[in-house]
Amino acid sequence: MATSDAPEERLALYVDHENVAIGARDIGYRFDPQPLLEALVERGRLITRRAYADWNLFKDDRRGMVDANIELIEIPQRSDSVRKNAADIQMAVDAMELALTRDFVSTFVIVSGDSDFTPLVSKLRELNKRVIGVGLKGSTSAMLPPACDEFLFYDRLEGIPRRETKGGGPAQGRSKKKPPAPKRGGGGGKAAASEPTPEPPAEQKGSSQKQDLRKLERLITRTLAGIQSSAAGAVQASNLKRALLRKDPTFNEGDFGFRGFRELLRHLADGGVITLTDGTAPGDPEVDFPSAPRDEDAAFALLRDTVKELMVELGGDPPLSGLKDQLRKRQPDFSEKDLGYSGFLQFCKAAVTKDVVEMDWEEEDAEYYLYVEEGDKPS
């Protein structure tokens, strides 16, 4: 396949591990670099990966960082002196050194919510470097995101495990002024313990080859959606292939029975998963989603009907937690990734935008609740 002459972004990743690890721990998460790396490979090629901390204080995190090929920079803290920002200083010095000596590095990823990194971000941008910031929603300084070209909230990335509901028990429907209606069947509001909800069980009908093709289809739609969300303009097939290889260096369309990547894309286009149009480079078509993704209306109708049924069973609005499981009880092969959505929350927000359902955030419960407007509620 012919490749595009468009330059590929080259990224350098710098992690202030103490900041993000403690921030994640405070809200019930554990910092795992893998979801972040998956988001970054859709944006370019990772050249440098470094994380700074006194690793004696984060022994449980070392294995996950090493498995992600992140270089651990040891910054020991002296017990007989006032604690200083030694890790922050070393990280800033290393980032500036790379920016001044490696012109081919185009993007710096600064993982920290600390406002002390704002001058570093500003200086990198003065050097014509793109800066992506990453932090926790509740612990990131308000000064840092506006200074960056792009800012990702780690706790909003796809694949981050959600904290359990209070008491570890199943989530209940949101209470209403009227007494709750009796629950039928006893299973209406059961919540999942973590996010994302597991994929459909392997015992579904279909050979293992077809199941592998379905997984491949979801990988491609998810990757395409990720590229479109972070870059303007058309997505060329060559760029999509590079992003897939960054996610999985062992990816080969021949393993699925296709003689080339364009043949795989034509197969997906024939199935209505994507659309292909001639690009600026010969043999490198532009890839997009159909204007009306296949089965999207049916998926939204399934969501609406499920929410209405659960409102009766729970006597209140059903929580987002566990709702995907409820959809799969009614349609076992349901997956929002088939429609190009990166996560179930994004799918539900799209349903709200299209007036299919309504959704509210309850701060006290740290939970989203879905409902159908009064005029459409079941009697």
Protein Blocks (a to p, Z undefined) as FASTA:
>chain_A
ZZdfbdcddddddddfklmmmmmmmnopacdfklmmmmmmmnoccfbdcddddfklmmml
mmmmmmnopacddddddfkbccdffklmmmmmmmmmmmmmmmklmbdcdddfbfklmmmm
mmmmmnopacdddddfklccfklmmmpmbdcdfklcghiacdddehhiacdddddfbdcd
ddehhlmmpccfbdcdddddfkbgcdfklmmmmmmmmmmmmmmmmmmmmogcjddfklmm
mmmmmmmmmbcfklnopabfklmmmmmmmnomaccdddfbehiacddddfbdghklmmmm
mmmmmmmmmmmmnopacdfehklmmmmmmmmmgcfklnopabfklmmmmmmmnomaccdd
dfklopacddddfklpcZZ
